[in-house]
Amino acid sequence: HNGLLADFFSPKDISQAVATILNDSDLASKLGSNARDSILTKYSLEKTLPLQLSLMQLVATGVLP
């Protein structure tokens, strides 16, 4: 959906994934666009800041140690 999986300990698998992206610009563009959408949807400041502030409030009030 937003990237290629490769065995971290396999240089061959990693190089094949890199070669796939380098040889298929349409796939690279699609994966890149999907990755950007995932980051904006799940990890933007607007999404994460309220959660971080809530966590700090819980710690500050002693609800969480």
C-alpha positions in Angstrom: 0.0 0.0 0.0 2.7 2.5 0.9 6.0 0.7 0.6 7.8 -2.5 -0.2 8.8 -5.1 2.4 12.2 -6.6 2.4 14.1 -8.8 4.9 16.3 -6.4 6.9 19.1 -9.0 7.1 19.0 -9.8 3.4 21.0 -7.4 1.2 19.7 -9.3 -1.8 16.0 -8.7 -0.8 16.8 -5.0 -0.1 18.6 -4.5 -3.4 15.7 -6.2 -5.3 13.2 -3.8 -3.6 15.3 -0.8 -4.4 15.7 -2.0 -8.0 11.9 -2.5 -8.3 11.3 1.1 -7.2 14.1 2.5 -9.5 12.7 0.6 -12.5 9.0 1.4 -12.0 8.4 5.1 -11.7 4.6 4.6 -11.6 4.9 2.3 -8.6 7.4 4.6 -6.9 5.0 7.5 -7.4 2.0 5.5 -6.1 3.8 4.2 -3.1 5.2 7.7 -2.3 1.8 9.3 -2.5 0.2 6.6 -0.4 3.1 7.0 2.2 2.6 10.7 2.4 -1.2 10.3 2.8 -0.6 7.7 5.6 1.8 10.1 7.5 -0.6 13.1 7.2 -3.6 11.0 8.2 -2.0 9.2 11.2 1.0 11.3 12.4 0.3 14.9 11.6 0.8 17.4 14.3 -3.0 18.0 14.4 -3.5 14.3 15.2 -0.7 13.7 17.6 -0.4 16.9 19.6 -3.7 16.5 21.4 -2.8 12.9 22.3 0.6 14.1 23.6 -1.0 16.9 25.7 -3.5 14.4 27.1 -0.7 12.1 28.1 1.2 14.9 29.8 -1.9 15.9 31.7 -2.4 12.4 32.9 1.2 12.2 34.1 1.1 15.7 35.7 -2.1 14.9 37.7 -0.7 11.6 38.9 -3.2 9.4 37.0 -0.2 7.8 35.3 3.0 7.3 37.1 
